[in-house]
Amino acid sequence: MKQENNTLFLDGAVTKVTVPALFAEQKNLDLNSITSIDGKNITELDSAGVAFIDGVLLQAKLTSSALVHLTSDHREQYHTFSSLALDAAPHVQSVPVFQQIGEGVLQWVSSLQDALYLTADIAFWSVVGLFNHKGQRKGAVEQQSLLIGVNAVGIVGLLSLVLGLILALQSAAQLRQFGANIYVADLIAISMVREMGPIITAILLAGRSGSAIASEIASMKVSEEIDALKMMAINPIRYIVVPKFHAITICMPLLVTLSNLVGILGGLIIGITYLDLSPTAFLNEVLNVLVLRDIVISLAKSEIFAWAIVIIGSYFGFHVKGGAEGVGRATTNSVVASIFAIILVDAIFSLVFYF
């Protein structure tokens, strides 16, 4: 390597073997005066040599066009490994705020339209499926009932018992100061039946069964099993979603009833052990304060929550994008959306029945 006037001449091999020596020689050169690099005498060039040439060009504040007289093979190698030979990334213009808002609104409207179409399909085929089981696997509803309902009994019962214990314990500490121990039964009965029982059960099923529905459908969508069903003239909604819809419609009221009873049992335990109440007095107070309206509201909420879980899980499953990462994202989004929908519907129910 030598410098003559404003040109740097490279000769011989410019490879990983010779680059350390070239770096040592470079220190003795005046790179600021160099205007071009002549590579006609280069006999061998590899990626390390290309990196060395790029470093010299950068220090001399030159572009790749300053490298001249390379053979066609060496020029091709240089363009393959050089970072300076890459085209500059195109400038991405920022999207105006109002355009972003408009695109977001249009995307939301499109998603809402797809969700309404899916809801209509599920509702239609669910009604048809009550009278005609064509297009469904034999025993699919029973299988889904076991997965959604029976397998959830343990966690629903345990959490409801703990919740009843906590509610009774926290309220008892205040009520006993005024000699109103017996009203713990009223508080537990109303809160469990009208609010806590349905919403806690729904949230548990949203995390447990809703995520399973979304991940199952999303996996089938990614692996093109949904397309295979369509090719066999099998309606995916009728084959996959309807059995889950029927199963959760049957199981959710039963699980909510279990949650209500176990939560009241937790309050009874606190009433007997902490408030010195008799089981008869506690249960009589519960029966006196509860009316048919409360039970109907509780069961109505449970059905609406159940349908929301299936519809939302199916929506995110059918609209998955990407591979395994998309399946995980769809599952997460379905659980978040289901819990949000449950809380929103519960708030609407509370406002409607309050007035």
C-alpha positions as CSV (number, residue, x, y, z in Angstrom):
1,M,0.0,0.0,0.0
2,K,1.5,3.4,-1.0
3,Q,0.3,6.9,-1.5
4,E,1.3,9.0,-4.6
5,N,0.0,12.5,-4.7
6,N,-3.7,12.3,-3.9
7,T,-4.2,8.6,-4.8
8,L,-3.8,5.6,-2.5
9,F,-2.7,2.4,-4.3
10,L,-3.5,-1.0,-3.0
11,D,-1.7,-4.0,-4.2
12,G,-1.5,-7.7,-3.4
13,A,-4.0,-9.5,-1.2
14,V,-6.3,-7.4,0.9
15,T,-7.7,-10.1,3.2
16,K,-8.1,-10.9,6.9
17,V,-4.4,-12.1,6.8
18,T,-3.0,-8.8,5.5
19,V,-5.4,-6.3,7.1
20,P,-3.6,-6.0,10.4
21,A,-0.4,-5.0,8.6
22,L,-2.3,-2.6,6.4
23,F,-3.8,-0.9,9.5
24,A,-0.2,-0.4,10.7
25,E,0.9,1.2,7.4
26,Q,-2.2,3.4,7.3
27,K,-1.0,5.3,10.3
28,N,1.8,6.7,8.3
29,L,-0.4,8.1,5.5
30,D,-2.1,11.4,5.1
31,L,-5.7,10.3,4.5
32,N,-7.1,13.8,4.5
33,S,-5.3,14.5,1.2
34,I,-6.5,11.3,-0.5
35,T,-9.1,11.8,-3.3
36,S,-9.2,8.3,-4.7
37,I,-8.2,4.7,-4.0
38,D,-6.7,2.6,-6.9
39,G,-7.4,-1.1,-6.7
40,K,-6.2,-2.4,-10.0
41,N,-3.3,-4.3,-8.4
42,I,-5.4,-6.0,-5.8
43,T,-5.0,-9.8,-6.3
44,E,-7.4,-11.1,-3.6
45,L,-10.2,-9.4,-1.6
46,D,-12.5,-10.7,1.1
47,S,-15.0,-9.2,3.6
48,A,-12.2,-8.1,6.0
49,G,-10.5,-6.3,3.1
50,V,-13.7,-4.6,2.1
51,A,-14.2,-3.4,5.7
52,F,-10.7,-2.0,5.7
53,I,-11.3,-0.1,2.4
54,D,-14.6,1.3,3.8
55,G,-12.7,2.5,6.9
56,V,-10.2,4.3,4.8
57,L,-12.9,5.9,2.7
58,L,-14.7,7.1,5.8
59,Q,-11.6,8.6,7.4
60,A,-10.8,10.3,4.1
61,K,-14.5,11.5,3.9
62,L,-15.0,9.8,0.5
63,T,-17.7,7.8,-1.0
64,S,-17.5,4.4,-2.6
65,S,-17.2,6.1,-6.0
66,A,-13.6,7.1,-5.0
67,L,-12.6,3.4,-5.3
68,V,-11.4,3.0,-8.9
69,H,-9.9,0.5,-11.3
70,L,-11.3,-2.6,-9.5
71,T,-11.7,-5.7,-11.6
72,S,-15.3,-6.8,-12.2
73,D,-14.9,-9.7,-9.7
74,H,-13.5,-7.5,-7.0
75,R,-16.1,-4.8,-7.7
76,E,-18.8,-7.4,-7.2
77,Q,-17.2,-8.6,-4.0
78,Y,-17.0,-5.1,-2.8
79,H,-20.6,-4.3,-3.4
80,T,-21.6,-7.6,-1.7
81,F,-19.8,-6.8,1.6
82,S,-19.6,-3.0,1.7
83,S,-21.9,-1.0,3.9
84,L,-21.0,2.2,1.9
85,A,-22.3,0.6,-1.3
86,L,-25.8,0.2,0.1
87,D,-28.5,2.5,-1.0
88,A,-29.7,5.0,1.6
89,A,-32.9,4.1,3.2
90,P,-35.9,6.0,1.8
91,H,-37.1,8.8,3.9
92,V,-40.4,8.0,5.6
93,Q,-42.6,10.9,5.9
94,S,-44.6,11.3,9.1
95,V,-48.3,10.7,8.8
96,P,-50.4,13.7,9.8
97,V,-52.4,13.4,13.0
98,F,-55.8,13.7,11.4
99,Q,-54.9,11.0,8.9
100,Q,-53.9,8.7,11.7
101,I,-57.2,9.4,13.4
102,G,-59.1,8.8,10.2
103,E,-57.3,5.5,9.5
104,G,-57.9,4.4,13.1
105,V,-61.6,5.1,12.8
106,L,-61.9,3.3,9.5
107,Q,-60.1,0.3,10.9
108,W,-62.3,0.3,14.0
109,V,-65.5,0.5,11.8
110,S,-64.2,-2.4,9.7
111,S,-63.4,-4.5,12.8
112,L,-66.9,-3.7,14.2
113,Q,-68.5,-4.8,10.9
114,D,-66.6,-8.1,10.9
115,A,-67.5,-8.7,14.5
116,L,-71.2,-8.1,13.8
117,Y,-71.1,-10.5,10.8
118,L,-69.4,-13.1,13.0
119,T,-71.9,-12.6,15.8
120,A,-74.8,-13.0,13.3
121,D,-73.3,-16.2,11.9
122,I,-72.7,-17.7,15.4
123,A,-76.3,-16.8,16.5
124,F,-77.8,-18.2,13.3
125,W,-75.9,-21.5,13.3
126,S,-76.3,-21.9,17.0
127,V,-80.1,-21.8,16.6
128,V,-80.0,-24.1,13.6
129,G,-77.7,-26.5,15.5
130,L,-80.4,-27.0,18.1
131,F,-82.5,-28.9,15.6
132,N,-79.9,-30.0,13.0
133,H,-76.5,-31.4,14.1
134,K,-75.2,-31.8,10.6
135,G,-71.7,-30.4,10.2
136,Q,-70.8,-31.0,13.9
137,R,-68.8,-33.7,15.5
138,K,-70.8,-36.2,17.4
139,G,-70.5,-35.5,21.1
140,A,-68.8,-32.2,20.6
141,V,-71.1,-30.3,22.9
142,E,-70.6,-32.8,25.7
143,Q,-66.8,-32.7,25.2
144,Q,-66.8,-28.9,25.3
145,S,-69.0,-28.9,28.4
146,L,-66.5,-31.0,30.2
147,L,-63.6,-28.7,29.2
148,I,-65.4,-25.4,29.9
149,G,-67.7,-26.4,32.8
150,V,-66.7,-29.4,34.7
151,N,-62.9,-28.7,34.6
152,A,-63.6,-25.1,35.9
153,V,-65.6,-26.2,39.0
154,G,-62.5,-26.4,41.2
155,I,-61.1,-23.0,40.5
156,V,-64.5,-21.3,40.5
157,G,-65.5,-22.9,43.8
158,L,-62.2,-22.2,45.5
159,L,-62.0,-18.5,44.4
160,S,-65.7,-18.0,45.3
161,L,-65.1,-19.4,48.8
162,V,-62.1,-17.2,49.4
163,L,-64.0,-14.2,48.1
164,G,-67.0,-14.9,50.4
165,L,-64.7,-15.2,53.3
166,I,-62.9,-12.0,52.6
167,L,-66.1,-10.0,52.0
168,A,-67.7,-11.3,55.2
169,L,-64.6,-10.7,57.2
170,Q,-64.1,-7.2,56.0
171,S,-67.7,-6.2,56.5
172,A,-68.0,-8.0,59.8
173,A,-65.3,-5.8,61.3
174,Q,-67.4,-2.8,60.8
175,L,-70.9,-4.1,61.4
176,R,-70.2,-5.7,64.7
177,Q,-69.3,-2.3,66.1
178,F,-73.0,-1.4,65.7
179,G,-74.5,-4.7,66.7
180,A,-75.5,-5.4,63.1
181,N,-73.8,-8.8,62.8
182,I,-76.8,-10.4,61.1
183,Y,-76.6,-7.9,58.2
184,V,-73.5,-9.7,57.0
185,A,-75.8,-12.2,55.5
186,D,-77.6,-9.5,53.5
187,L,-74.4,-8.0,52.3
188,I,-72.9,-11.4,51.2
189,A,-76.1,-12.6,49.6
190,I,-76.7,-9.5,47.5
191,S,-73.1,-8.9,46.5
192,M,-72.4,-12.5,45.5
193,V,-75.7,-13.1,43.6
194,R,-76.0,-9.8,41.8
195,E,-72.3,-8.8,41.2
196,M,-69.4,-10.8,42.4
197,G,-70.6,-14.3,41.5
198,P,-71.3,-13.6,37.8
199,I,-68.4,-11.3,37.2
200,I,-65.7,-13.4,38.9
201,T,-66.9,-16.6,37.1
202,A,-66.9,-14.7,33.8
203,I,-63.4,-13.4,34.3
204,L,-62.1,-16.8,35.2
205,L,-63.7,-18.3,32.1
206,A,-62.4,-15.5,30.0
207,G,-58.9,-16.2,31.1
208,R,-59.3,-20.0,31.0
209,S,-61.8,-20.9,28.2
210,G,-61.7,-17.7,26.2
211,S,-58.0,-17.9,25.7
212,A,-58.3,-21.6,24.8
213,I,-61.0,-20.8,22.1
214,A,-58.9,-18.0,20.6
215,S,-55.6,-20.0,20.6
216,E,-57.3,-23.1,19.1
217,I,-59.0,-21.2,16.3
218,A,-55.9,-19.1,15.6
219,S,-53.7,-22.2,15.4
220,M,-56.1,-23.8,13.0
221,K,-56.1,-20.5,10.9
222,V,-52.3,-20.3,10.8
223,S,-51.9,-24.0,9.9
224,E,-54.6,-23.6,7.2
225,E,-56.9,-26.1,8.8
226,I,-59.7,-23.5,8.5
227,D,-59.2,-23.4,4.7
228,A,-59.1,-27.2,4.6
229,L,-62.5,-27.3,6.3
230,K,-63.9,-24.9,3.7
231,M,-62.5,-27.1,0.9
232,M,-64.4,-30.0,2.4
233,A,-67.6,-27.9,2.4
234,I,-67.6,-27.8,6.2
235,N,-68.7,-24.5,7.8
236,P,-65.9,-23.6,10.3
237,I,-68.3,-21.7,12.6
238,R,-70.7,-24.6,12.7
239,Y,-68.0,-27.1,13.2
240,I,-65.8,-25.3,15.7
241,V,-67.6,-22.4,17.4
242,V,-71.2,-23.7,17.7
243,P,-70.4,-26.6,20.1
244,K,-68.4,-24.2,22.3
245,F,-71.3,-21.7,22.2
246,H,-73.8,-24.3,23.3
247,A,-71.5,-25.7,26.0
248,I,-70.8,-22.3,27.6
249,T,-74.5,-21.4,27.4
250,I,-75.3,-24.5,29.5
251,C,-72.3,-24.3,31.8
252,M,-72.0,-20.6,32.7
253,P,-75.3,-20.4,34.7
254,L,-74.4,-23.5,36.6
255,L,-71.0,-22.2,37.4
256,V,-72.4,-18.9,38.5
257,T,-74.9,-20.7,40.7
258,L,-72.1,-22.7,42.2
259,S,-70.1,-19.5,42.8
260,N,-73.1,-17.8,44.5
261,L,-73.7,-20.7,46.8
262,V,-70.0,-21.2,47.7
263,G,-69.6,-17.5,48.3
264,I,-72.5,-17.5,50.7
265,L,-71.0,-20.5,52.4
266,G,-67.8,-18.5,53.0
267,G,-69.9,-15.8,54.6
268,L,-71.7,-18.4,56.7
269,I,-68.3,-19.7,58.0
270,I,-67.3,-16.2,59.1
271,G,-70.8,-15.6,60.6
272,I,-70.6,-18.7,62.7
273,T,-66.9,-18.5,63.7
274,Y,-66.4,-14.7,64.1
275,L,-69.9,-13.2,64.6
276,D,-71.4,-15.9,66.8
277,L,-74.4,-16.2,64.4
278,S,-76.4,-19.5,64.2
279,P,-76.6,-21.2,60.7
280,T,-80.4,-21.0,60.9
281,A,-80.4,-17.2,61.5
282,F,-77.9,-16.6,58.7
283,L,-79.7,-18.7,56.1
284,N,-83.1,-17.2,57.0
285,E,-81.7,-13.7,56.5
286,V,-80.2,-14.8,53.2
287,L,-83.6,-16.2,52.0
288,N,-85.4,-13.1,53.2
289,V,-83.2,-10.6,51.4
290,L,-82.9,-12.4,48.1
291,V,-85.8,-12.2,45.6
292,L,-86.4,-13.8,42.3
293,R,-85.4,-10.6,40.5
294,D,-81.8,-11.0,41.9
295,I,-81.5,-14.5,40.7
296,V,-82.8,-13.7,37.3
297,I,-80.4,-10.8,36.9
298,S,-77.5,-13.0,38.0
299,L,-78.3,-15.7,35.5
300,A,-79.0,-13.2,32.7
301,K,-75.6,-11.6,33.3
302,S,-74.0,-15.0,33.2
303,E,-75.5,-15.8,29.7
304,I,-74.5,-12.4,28.2
305,F,-70.9,-12.8,29.6
306,A,-70.7,-16.4,28.2
307,W,-71.7,-15.3,24.7
308,A,-69.3,-12.4,24.8
309,I,-66.4,-14.7,25.7
310,V,-67.1,-17.1,22.8
311,I,-67.7,-14.4,20.3
312,I,-64.6,-12.3,21.2
313,G,-62.4,-15.4,21.4
314,S,-63.6,-16.6,18.0
315,Y,-63.2,-13.1,16.4
316,F,-59.5,-12.8,17.4
317,G,-58.9,-16.4,16.4
318,F,-60.3,-16.0,12.9
319,H,-58.5,-12.7,12.4
320,V,-55.0,-13.8,13.5
321,K,-52.1,-12.7,11.4
322,G,-48.6,-14.1,11.4
323,G,-47.3,-17.4,12.8
324,A,-46.8,-18.5,16.4
325,E,-46.3,-14.9,17.5
326,G,-49.6,-14.0,16.0
327,V,-51.3,-16.8,17.8
328,G,-50.0,-15.6,21.1
329,R,-51.0,-12.0,20.3
330,A,-54.5,-13.1,19.4
331,T,-54.9,-15.0,22.6
332,T,-53.7,-12.1,24.7
333,N,-55.9,-9.6,22.9
334,S,-59.0,-11.9,23.3
335,V,-58.5,-12.2,27.0
336,V,-58.1,-8.4,27.5
337,A,-61.1,-7.6,25.2
338,S,-63.3,-10.3,27.0
339,I,-62.5,-8.9,30.4
340,F,-63.2,-5.3,29.2
341,A,-66.5,-6.4,27.6
342,I,-67.5,-8.2,30.8
343,I,-66.9,-5.2,33.0
344,L,-68.6,-2.9,30.5
345,V,-71.7,-5.1,30.2
346,D,-71.9,-5.5,34.0
347,A,-71.8,-1.7,34.4
348,I,-74.6,-1.4,31.8
349,F,-76.7,-4.0,33.6
350,S,-76.1,-2.3,36.9
351,L,-77.3,1.1,35.5
352,V,-80.3,-0.4,33.8
353,F,-81.6,-2.4,36.8
354,Y,-80.7,0.3,39.3
355,F,-83.1,2.8,37.6
